[in-house]
């Protein structure tokens, strides 16, 4: 298995030409949310994830609507 290197947030990776402005803005928003403490504990994510995936499988229209709003 390849060795995983440390991430240096002070020396960012150059922006890929394929990354559009909307994607970069969403990433920045997520970073700001995390820095402001607007996060969900991993235990809560684990509790909610199976419910989310099972409801998406049983209701494909809900999945389509969700992807259109994000």
PDB file of N, CA, C and O in Angstrom:
ATOM      1  N   UNK A   1       0.846  -1.180   0.000  1.00  0.00           N
ATOM      2  CA  UNK A   1       0.000   0.000   0.000  1.00  0.00           C
ATOM      3  C   UNK A   1       0.890   1.241   0.000  1.00  0.00           C
ATOM      4  O   UNK A   1       1.924   1.275   0.667  1.00  0.00           O
ATOM      5  N   UNK A   2       0.483   2.240  -0.742  1.00  0.00           N
ATOM      6  CA  UNK A   2       1.265   3.471  -0.827  1.00  0.00           C
ATOM      7  C   UNK A   2       1.208   4.238   0.491  1.00  0.00           C
ATOM      8  O   UNK A   2       0.206   4.207   1.205  1.00  0.00           O
ATOM      9  N   UNK A   3       2.292   4.916   0.789  1.00  0.00           N
ATOM     10  CA  UNK A   3       2.346   5.718   2.011  1.00  0.00           C
ATOM     11  C   UNK A   3       1.555   7.002   1.813  1.00  0.00           C
ATOM     12  O   UNK A   3       1.658   7.655   0.774  1.00  0.00           O
ATOM     13  N   UNK A   4       0.777   7.351   2.805  1.00  0.00           N
ATOM     14  CA  UNK A   4      -0.036   8.569   2.742  1.00  0.00           C
ATOM     15  C   UNK A   4       0.765   9.717   3.331  1.00  0.00           C
ATOM     16  O   UNK A   4       1.276   9.622   4.447  1.00  0.00           O
ATOM     17  N   UNK A   5       0.870  10.794   2.582  1.00  0.00           N
ATOM     18  CA  UNK A   5       1.603  11.961   3.059  1.00  0.00           C
ATOM     19  C   UNK A   5       0.716  12.872   3.877  1.00  0.00           C
ATOM     20  O   UNK A   5      -0.509  12.756   3.851  1.00  0.00           O
ATOM     21  N   UNK A   6       1.335  13.765   4.594  1.00  0.00           N
ATOM     22  CA  UNK A   6       0.594  14.752   5.385  1.00  0.00           C
ATOM     23  C   UNK A   6       0.048  15.828   4.461  1.00  0.00           C
ATOM     24  O   UNK A   6       0.654  16.148   3.439  1.00  0.00           O
ATOM     25  N   UNK A   7      -1.072  16.371   4.818  1.00  0.00           N
ATOM     26  CA  UNK A   7      -1.669  17.469   4.064  1.00  0.00           C
ATOM     27  C   UNK A   7      -1.192  18.778   4.674  1.00  0.00           C
ATOM     28  O   UNK A   7      -1.329  19.005   5.876  1.00  0.00           O
ATOM     29  N   UNK A   8      -0.635  19.628   3.835  1.00  0.00           N
ATOM     30  CA  UNK A   8      -0.162  20.928   4.299  1.00  0.00           C
ATOM     31  C   UNK A   8      -1.138  21.995   3.808  1.00  0.00           C
ATOM     32  O   UNK A   8      -1.087  22.407   2.649  1.00  0.00           O
ATOM     33  N   UNK A   9      -2.021  22.438   4.694  1.00  0.00           N
ATOM     34  CA  UNK A   9      -3.037  23.405   4.305  1.00  0.00           C
ATOM     35  C   UNK A   9      -2.463  24.799   4.084  1.00  0.00           C
ATOM     36  O   UNK A   9      -3.120  25.649   3.483  1.00  0.00           O
ATOM     37  N   UNK A  10      -1.246  25.042   4.563  1.00  0.00           N
ATOM     38  CA  UNK A  10      -0.624  26.342   4.346  1.00  0.00           C
ATOM     39  C   UNK A  10       0.037  26.445   2.976  1.00  0.00           C
ATOM     40  O   UNK A  10       0.380  27.537   2.525  1.00  0.00           O
ATOM     41  N   UNK A  11       0.213  25.297   2.317  1.00  0.00           N
ATOM     42  CA  UNK A  11       0.809  25.258   0.985  1.00  0.00           C
ATOM     43  C   UNK A  11      -0.163  24.508   0.074  1.00  0.00           C
ATOM     44  O   UNK A  11       0.043  23.329  -0.211  1.00  0.00           O
ATOM     45  N   UNK A  12      -1.234  25.190  -0.391  1.00  0.00           N
ATOM     46  CA  UNK A  12      -2.284  24.501  -1.136  1.00  0.00           C
ATOM     47  C   UNK A  12      -1.813  23.964  -2.482  1.00  0.00           C
ATOM     48  O   UNK A  12      -0.888  24.494  -3.098  1.00  0.00           O
ATOM     49  N   UNK A  13      -2.463  22.916  -2.912  1.00  0.00           N
ATOM     50  CA  UNK A  13      -2.206  22.321  -4.214  1.00  0.00           C
ATOM     51  C   UNK A  13      -2.720  23.278  -5.283  1.00  0.00           C
ATOM     52  O   UNK A  13      -3.753  23.919  -5.090  1.00  0.00           O
ATOM     53  N   UNK A  14      -2.021  23.383  -6.397  1.00  0.00           N
ATOM     54  CA  UNK A  14      -2.519  24.248  -7.475  1.00  0.00           C
ATOM     55  C   UNK A  14      -3.909  23.807  -7.925  1.00  0.00           C
ATOM     56  O   UNK A  14      -4.233  22.619  -7.894  1.00  0.00           O
ATOM     57  N   UNK A  15      -4.717  24.760  -8.339  1.00  0.00           N
ATOM     58  CA  UNK A  15      -6.084  24.466  -8.782  1.00  0.00           C
ATOM     59  C   UNK A  15      -6.035  23.728 -10.114  1.00  0.00           C
ATOM     60  O   UNK A  15      -5.354  24.139 -11.053  1.00  0.00           O
ATOM     61  N   UNK A  16      -6.768  22.641 -10.166  1.00  0.00           N
ATOM     62  CA  UNK A  16      -6.885  21.861 -11.394  1.00  0.00           C
ATOM     63  C   UNK A  16      -7.734  22.641 -12.390  1.00  0.00           C
ATOM     64  O   UNK A  16      -8.722  23.267 -12.009  1.00  0.00           O
ATOM     65  N   UNK A  17      -7.357  22.605 -13.644  1.00  0.00           N
ATOM     66  CA  UNK A  17      -8.117  23.319 -14.673  1.00  0.00           C
ATOM     67  C   UNK A  17      -9.558  22.837 -14.761  1.00  0.00           C
ATOM     68  O   UNK A  17     -10.428  23.564 -15.241  1.00  0.00           O
ATOM     69  N   UNK A  18      -9.817  21.607 -14.296  1.00  0.00           N
ATOM     70  CA  UNK A  18     -11.162  21.052 -14.380  1.00  0.00           C
ATOM     71  C   UNK A  18     -12.063  21.509 -13.231  1.00  0.00           C
ATOM     72  O   UNK A  18     -13.276  21.303 -13.285  1.00  0.00           O
ATOM     73  N   UNK A  19     -11.497  22.119 -12.204  1.00  0.00           N
ATOM     74  CA  UNK A  19     -12.302  22.595 -11.082  1.00  0.00           C
ATOM     75  C   UNK A  19     -12.960  23.912 -11.474  1.00  0.00           C
ATOM     76  O   UNK A  19     -12.280  24.888 -11.789  1.00  0.00           O
ATOM     77  N   UNK A  20     -14.284  23.930 -11.451  1.00  0.00           N
ATOM     78  CA  UNK A  20     -14.972  25.156 -11.817  1.00  0.00           C
ATOM     79  C   UNK A  20     -15.161  26.040 -10.587  1.00  0.00           C
ATOM     80  O   UNK A  20     -14.954  25.603  -9.455  1.00  0.00           O
ATOM     81  N   UNK A  21     -15.548  27.261 -10.822  1.00  0.00           N
ATOM     82  CA  UNK A  21     -15.700  28.238  -9.740  1.00  0.00           C
ATOM     83  C   UNK A  21     -16.763  27.806  -8.726  1.00  0.00           C
ATOM     84  O   UNK A  21     -16.610  28.041  -7.527  1.00  0.00           O
ATOM     85  N   UNK A  22     -17.832  27.180  -9.201  1.00  0.00           N
ATOM     86  CA  UNK A  22     -18.902  26.736  -8.301  1.00  0.00           C
ATOM     87  C   UNK A  22     -18.378  25.672  -7.331  1.00  0.00           C
ATOM     88  O   UNK A  22     -18.697  25.704  -6.142  1.00  0.00           O
ATOM     89  N   UNK A  23     -17.587  24.744  -7.831  1.00  0.00           N
ATOM     90  CA  UNK A  23     -17.013  23.701  -6.979  1.00  0.00           C
ATOM     91  C   UNK A  23     -16.069  24.313  -5.959  1.00  0.00           C
ATOM     92  O   UNK A  23     -16.117  23.968  -4.778  1.00  0.00           O
ATOM     93  N   UNK A  24     -15.218  25.214  -6.406  1.00  0.00           N
ATOM     94  CA  UNK A  24     -14.280  25.858  -5.490  1.00  0.00           C
ATOM     95  C   UNK A  24     -15.010  26.684  -4.431  1.00  0.00           C
ATOM     96  O   UNK A  24     -14.592  26.712  -3.274  1.00  0.00           O
ATOM     97  N   UNK A  25     -16.095  27.354  -4.816  1.00  0.00           N
ATOM     98  CA  UNK A  25     -16.877  28.130  -3.850  1.00  0.00           C
ATOM     99  C   UNK A  25     -17.524  27.204  -2.813  1.00  0.00           C
ATOM    100  O   UNK A  25     -17.585  27.547  -1.633  1.00  0.00           O
ATOM    101  N   UNK A  26     -18.004  26.036  -3.245  1.00  0.00           N
ATOM    102  CA  UNK A  26     -18.608  25.075  -2.321  1.00  0.00           C
ATOM    103  C   UNK A  26     -17.570  24.532  -1.340  1.00  0.00           C
ATOM    104  O   UNK A  26     -17.866  24.340  -0.161  1.00  0.00           O
ATOM    105  N   UNK A  27     -16.371  24.289  -1.823  1.00  0.00           N
ATOM    106  CA  UNK A  27     -15.297  23.823  -0.948  1.00  0.00           C
ATOM    107  C   UNK A  27     -14.963  24.897   0.082  1.00  0.00           C
ATOM    108  O   UNK A  27     -14.833  24.605   1.270  1.00  0.00           O
ATOM    109  N   UNK A  28     -14.825  26.133  -0.375  1.00  0.00           N
ATOM    110  CA  UNK A  28     -14.546  27.244   0.547  1.00  0.00           C
ATOM    111  C   UNK A  28     -15.643  27.392   1.593  1.00  0.00           C
ATOM    112  O   UNK A  28     -15.358  27.636   2.765  1.00  0.00           O
ATOM    113  N   UNK A  29     -16.895  27.246   1.173  1.00  0.00           N
ATOM    114  CA  UNK A  29     -18.011  27.349   2.113  1.00  0.00           C
ATOM    115  C   UNK A  29     -17.930  26.241   3.168  1.00  0.00           C
ATOM    116  O   UNK A  29     -18.168  26.482   4.351  1.00  0.00           O
ATOM    117  N   UNK A  30     -17.595  25.037   2.731  1.00  0.00           N
ATOM    118  CA  UNK A  30     -17.456  23.925   3.667  1.00  0.00           C
ATOM    119  C   UNK A  30     -16.341  24.155   4.671  1.00  0.00           C
ATOM    120  O   UNK A  30     -16.482  23.827   5.849  1.00  0.00           O
ATOM    121  N   UNK A  31     -15.243  24.714   4.211  1.00  0.00           N
ATOM    122  CA  UNK A  31     -14.128  25.015   5.114  1.00  0.00           C
ATOM    123  C   UNK A  31     -14.544  26.078   6.130  1.00  0.00           C
ATOM    124  O   UNK A  31     -14.246  25.960   7.319  1.00  0.00           O
ATOM    125  N   UNK A  32     -15.230  27.111   5.656  1.00  0.00           N
ATOM    126  CA  UNK A  32     -15.706  28.154   6.583  1.00  0.00           C
ATOM    127  C   UNK A  32     -16.690  27.582   7.605  1.00  0.00           C
ATOM    128  O   UNK A  32     -16.633  27.932   8.784  1.00  0.00           O
ATOM    129  N   UNK A  33     -17.585  26.710   7.161  1.00  0.00           N
ATOM    130  CA  UNK A  33     -18.529  26.079   8.080  1.00  0.00           C
ATOM    131  C   UNK A  33     -17.790  25.260   9.141  1.00  0.00           C
ATOM    132  O   UNK A  33     -18.119  25.332  10.325  1.00  0.00           O
ATOM    133  N   UNK A  34     -16.808  24.495   8.720  1.00  0.00           N
ATOM    134  CA  UNK A  34     -16.050  23.673   9.670  1.00  0.00           C
ATOM    135  C   UNK A  34     -15.301  24.547  10.669  1.00  0.00           C
ATOM    136  O   UNK A  34     -15.285  24.256  11.866  1.00  0.00           O
ATOM    137  N   UNK A  35     -14.681  25.619  10.177  1.00  0.00           N
ATOM    138  CA  UNK A  35     -13.949  26.523  11.070  1.00  0.00           C
ATOM    139  C   UNK A  35     -14.875  27.217  12.061  1.00  0.00           C
ATOM    140  O   UNK A  35     -14.460  27.560  13.168  1.00  0.00           O
ATOM    141  N   UNK A  36     -16.147  27.428  11.661  1.00  0.00           N
ATOM    142  CA  UNK A  36     -17.116  28.080  12.535  1.00  0.00           C
ATOM    143  C   UNK A  36     -17.810  27.080  13.464  1.00  0.00           C
ATOM    144  O   UNK A  36     -18.658  27.456  14.273  1.00  0.00           O
ATOM    145  N   UNK A  37     -17.443  25.821  13.338  1.00  0.00           N
ATOM    146  CA  UNK A  37     -18.028  24.809  14.211  1.00  0.00           C
ATOM    147  C   UNK A  37     -19.344  24.248  13.724  1.00  0.00           C
ATOM    148  O   UNK A  37     -20.014  23.518  14.455  1.00  0.00           O
ATOM    149  N   UNK A  38     -19.726  24.576  12.499  1.00  0.00           N
ATOM    150  CA  UNK A  38     -20.973  24.042  11.949  1.00  0.00           C
ATOM    151  C   UNK A  38     -20.689  22.688  11.309  1.00  0.00           C
ATOM    152  O   UNK A  38     -20.600  22.558  10.089  1.00  0.00           O
ATOM    153  N   UNK A  39     -20.550  21.685  12.175  1.00  0.00           N
ATOM    154  CA  UNK A  39     -20.246  20.336  11.726  1.00  0.00           C
ATOM    155  C   UNK A  39     -21.210  19.356  12.386  1.00  0.00           C
ATOM    156  O   UNK A  39     -21.965  19.714  13.289  1.00  0.00           O
ATOM    157  N   UNK A  40     -21.168  18.123  11.919  1.00  0.00           N
ATOM    158  CA  UNK A  40     -21.973  17.046  12.494  1.00  0.00           C
ATOM    159  C   UNK A  40     -20.999  16.008  13.025  1.00  0.00           C
ATOM    160  O   UNK A  40     -20.120  15.559  12.289  1.00  0.00           O
ATOM    161  N   UNK A  41     -21.138  15.617  14.286  1.00  0.00           N
ATOM    162  CA  UNK A  41     -20.235  14.605  14.844  1.00  0.00           C
ATOM    163  C   UNK A  41     -20.329  13.302  14.050  1.00  0.00           C
ATOM    164  O   UNK A  41     -21.398  12.958  13.546  1.00  0.00           O
ATOM    165  N   UNK A  42     -19.218  12.580  13.939  1.00  0.00           N
ATOM    166  CA  UNK A  42     -19.167  11.355  13.152  1.00  0.00           C
ATOM    167  C   UNK A  42     -20.187  10.329  13.636  1.00  0.00           C
ATOM    168  O   UNK A  42     -20.732   9.570  12.834  1.00  0.00           O
ATOM    169  N   UNK A  43     -20.445  10.303  14.935  1.00  0.00           N
ATOM    170  CA  UNK A  43     -21.433   9.358  15.458  1.00  0.00           C
ATOM    171  C   UNK A  43     -22.815   9.634  14.867  1.00  0.00           C
ATOM    172  O   UNK A  43     -23.558   8.710  14.536  1.00  0.00           O
ATOM    173  N   UNK A  44     -23.147  10.924  14.740  1.00  0.00           N
ATOM    174  CA  UNK A  44     -24.429  11.312  14.162  1.00  0.00           C
ATOM    175  C   UNK A  44     -24.474  10.967  12.674  1.00  0.00           C
ATOM    176  O   UNK A  44     -25.503  10.508  12.179  1.00  0.00           O
ATOM    177  N   UNK A  45     -23.387  11.180  11.970  1.00  0.00           N
ATOM    178  CA  UNK A  45     -23.326  10.835  10.548  1.00  0.00           C
ATOM    179  C   UNK A  45     -23.538   9.346  10.370  1.00  0.00           C
ATOM    180  O   UNK A  45     -24.306   8.922   9.507  1.00  0.00           O
ATOM    181  N   UNK A  46     -22.859   8.547  11.185  1.00  0.00           N
ATOM    182  CA  UNK A  46     -23.013   7.090  11.087  1.00  0.00           C
ATOM    183  C   UNK A  46     -24.441   6.660  11.380  1.00  0.00           C
ATOM    184  O   UNK A  46     -24.948   5.719  10.770  1.00  0.00           O
ATOM    185  N   UNK A  47     -25.088   7.346  12.310  1.00  0.00           N
ATOM    186  CA  UNK A  47     -26.463   7.006  12.658  1.00  0.00           C
ATOM    187  C   UNK A  47     -27.419   7.369  11.514  1.00  0.00           C
ATOM    188  O   UNK A  47     -28.353   6.622  11.222  1.00  0.00           O
ATOM    189  N   UNK A  48     -27.185   8.510  10.875  1.00  0.00           N
ATOM    190  CA  UNK A  48     -28.074   8.992   9.827  1.00  0.00           C
ATOM    191  C   UNK A  48     -27.816   8.374   8.457  1.00  0.00           C
ATOM    192  O   UNK A  48     -28.748   8.226   7.667  1.00  0.00           O
ATOM    193  N   UNK A  49     -26.592   8.017   8.167  1.00  0.00           N
ATOM    194  CA  UNK A  49     -26.231   7.554   6.830  1.00  0.00           C
ATOM    195  C   UNK A  49     -27.028   6.349   6.359  1.00  0.00           C
ATOM    196  O   UNK A  49     -27.535   6.384   5.238  1.00  0.00           O
ATOM    197  N   UNK A  50     -27.171   5.293   7.136  1.00  0.00           N
ATOM    198  CA  UNK A  50     -27.960   4.159   6.637  1.00  0.00           C
ATOM    199  C   UNK A  50     -29.404   4.542   6.320  1.00  0.00           C
ATOM    200  O   UNK A  50     -29.981   4.027   5.362  1.00  0.00           O
ATOM    201  N   UNK A  51     -29.989   5.431   7.106  1.00  0.00           N
ATOM    202  CA  UNK A  51     -31.355   5.882   6.835  1.00  0.00           C
ATOM    203  C   UNK A  51     -31.400   6.662   5.532  1.00  0.00           C
ATOM    204  O   UNK A  51     -32.330   6.502   4.742  1.00  0.00           O
ATOM    205  N   UNK A  52     -30.415   7.495   5.305  1.00  0.00           N
ATOM    206  CA  UNK A  52     -30.375   8.318   4.106  1.00  0.00           C
ATOM    207  C   UNK A  52     -30.237   7.450   2.856  1.00  0.00           C
ATOM    208  O   UNK A  52     -30.946   7.659   1.872  1.00  0.00           O
ATOM    209  N   UNK A  53     -29.335   6.490   2.894  1.00  0.00           N
ATOM    210  CA  UNK A  53     -29.117   5.662   1.710  1.00  0.00           C
ATOM    211  C   UNK A  53     -30.288   4.734   1.454  1.00  0.00           C
ATOM    212  O   UNK A  53     -30.642   4.499   0.299  1.00  0.00           O
ATOM    213  N   UNK A  54     -30.900   4.200   2.508  1.00  0.00           N
ATOM    214  CA  UNK A  54     -32.032   3.300   2.279  1.00  0.00           C
ATOM    215  C   UNK A  54     -33.244   4.065   1.761  1.00  0.00           C
ATOM    216  O   UNK A  54     -33.984   3.539   0.930  1.00  0.00           O
ATOM    217  N   UNK A  55     -33.467   5.291   2.226  1.00  0.00           N
ATOM    218  CA  UNK A  55     -34.601   6.065   1.711  1.00  0.00           C
ATOM    219  C   UNK A  55     -34.323   6.514   0.283  1.00  0.00           C
ATOM    220  O   UNK A  55     -35.256   6.628  -0.512  1.00  0.00           O
ATOM    221  N   UNK A  56     -33.083   6.767  -0.057  1.00  0.00           N
ATOM    222  CA  UNK A  56     -32.749   7.159  -1.429  1.00  0.00           C
ATOM    223  C   UNK A  56     -32.960   5.994  -2.382  1.00  0.00           C
ATOM    224  O   UNK A  56     -33.395   6.187  -3.517  1.00  0.00           O
ATOM    225  N   UNK A  57     -32.657   4.800  -1.928  1.00  0.00           N
ATOM    226  CA  UNK A  57     -32.857   3.628  -2.777  1.00  0.00           C
ATOM    227  C   UNK A  57     -34.343   3.377  -2.992  1.00  0.00           C
ATOM    228  O   UNK A  57     -34.765   3.033  -4.096  1.00  0.00           O
ATOM    229  N   UNK A  58     -35.134   3.550  -1.941  1.00  0.00           N
ATOM    230  CA  UNK A  58     -36.564   3.299  -2.071  1.00  0.00           C
ATOM    231  C   UNK A  58     -37.294   4.451  -2.747  1.00  0.00           C
ATOM    232  O   UNK A  58     -38.421   4.271  -3.209  1.00  0.00           O
ATOM    233  N   UNK A  59     -36.680   5.632  -2.818  1.00  0.00           N
ATOM    234  CA  UNK A  59     -37.315   6.785  -3.432  1.00  0.00           C
ATOM    235  C   UNK A  59     -36.316   7.511  -4.332  1.00  0.00           C
ATOM    236  O   UNK A  59     -35.748   8.527  -3.931  1.00  0.00           O
ATOM    237  N   UNK A  60     -36.096   6.993  -5.555  1.00  0.00           N
ATOM    238  CA  UNK A  60     -35.096   7.611  -6.434  1.00  0.00           C
ATOM    239  C   UNK A  60     -35.403   9.056  -6.791  1.00  0.00           C
ATOM    240  O   UNK A  60     -34.481   9.814  -7.094  1.00  0.00           O
ATOM    241  N   UNK A  61     -36.662   9.461  -6.767  1.00  0.00           N
ATOM    242  CA  UNK A  61     -37.007  10.859  -7.061  1.00  0.00           C
ATOM    243  C   UNK A  61     -36.433  11.795  -6.004  1.00  0.00           C
ATOM    244  O   UNK A  61     -36.006  12.905  -6.324  1.00  0.00           O
ATOM    245  N   UNK A  62     -36.419  11.355  -4.744  1.00  0.00           N
ATOM    246  CA  UNK A  62     -35.848  12.176  -3.674  1.00  0.00           C
ATOM    247  C   UNK A  62     -34.369  12.377  -3.898  1.00  0.00           C
ATOM    248  O   UNK A  62     -33.846  13.465  -3.656  1.00  0.00           O
ATOM    249  N   UNK A  63     -33.687  11.344  -4.358  1.00  0.00           N
ATOM    250  CA  UNK A  63     -32.257  11.461  -4.641  1.00  0.00           C
ATOM    251  C   UNK A  63     -32.024  12.464  -5.755  1.00  0.00           C
ATOM    252  O   UNK A  63     -31.104  13.279  -5.677  1.00  0.00           O
ATOM    253  N   UNK A  64     -32.835  12.412  -6.776  1.00  0.00           N
ATOM    254  CA  UNK A  64     -32.696  13.344  -7.893  1.00  0.00           C
ATOM    255  C   UNK A  64     -32.916  14.776  -7.419  1.00  0.00           C
ATOM    256  O   UNK A  64     -32.167  15.673  -7.806  1.00  0.00           O
ATOM    257  N   UNK A  65     -33.942  15.007  -6.579  1.00  0.00           N
ATOM    258  CA  UNK A  65     -34.211  16.352  -6.069  1.00  0.00           C
ATOM    259  C   UNK A  65     -33.065  16.846  -5.206  1.00  0.00           C
ATOM    260  O   UNK A  65     -32.682  18.013  -5.286  1.00  0.00           O
ATOM    261  N   UNK A  66     -32.509  15.955  -4.370  1.00  0.00           N
ATOM    262  CA  UNK A  66     -31.408  16.336  -3.500  1.00  0.00           C
ATOM    263  C   UNK A  66     -30.208  16.753  -4.321  1.00  0.00           C
ATOM    264  O   UNK A  66     -29.589  17.773  -4.018  1.00  0.00           O
ATOM    265  N   UNK A  67     -29.860  16.004  -5.346  1.00  0.00           N
ATOM    266  CA  UNK A  67     -28.684  16.339  -6.143  1.00  0.00           C
ATOM    267  C   UNK A  67     -28.881  17.633  -6.926  1.00  0.00           C
ATOM    268  O   UNK A  67     -27.901  18.299  -7.258  1.00  0.00           O
ATOM    269  N   UNK A  68     -30.111  17.998  -7.226  1.00  0.00           N
ATOM    270  CA  UNK A  68     -30.362  19.225  -7.955  1.00  0.00           C
ATOM    271  C   UNK A  68     -30.257  20.457  -7.062  1.00  0.00           C
ATOM    272  O   UNK A  68     -30.028  21.564  -7.551  1.00  0.00           O
ATOM    273  N   UNK A  69     -30.429  20.265  -5.735  1.00  0.00           N
ATOM    274  CA  UNK A  69     -30.375  21.416  -4.830  1.00  0.00           C
ATOM    275  C   UNK A  69     -28.989  21.659  -4.287  1.00  0.00           C
ATOM    276  O   UNK A  69     -28.732  22.717  -3.713  1.00  0.00           O
ATOM    277  N   UNK A  70     -28.092  20.715  -4.451  1.00  0.00           N
ATOM    278  CA  UNK A  70     -26.736  20.882  -3.899  1.00  0.00           C
ATOM    279  C   UNK A  70     -25.764  21.311  -4.946  1.00  0.00           C
ATOM    280  O   UNK A  70     -24.583  21.497  -4.653  1.00  0.00           O
TER     281      UNK A  70
END
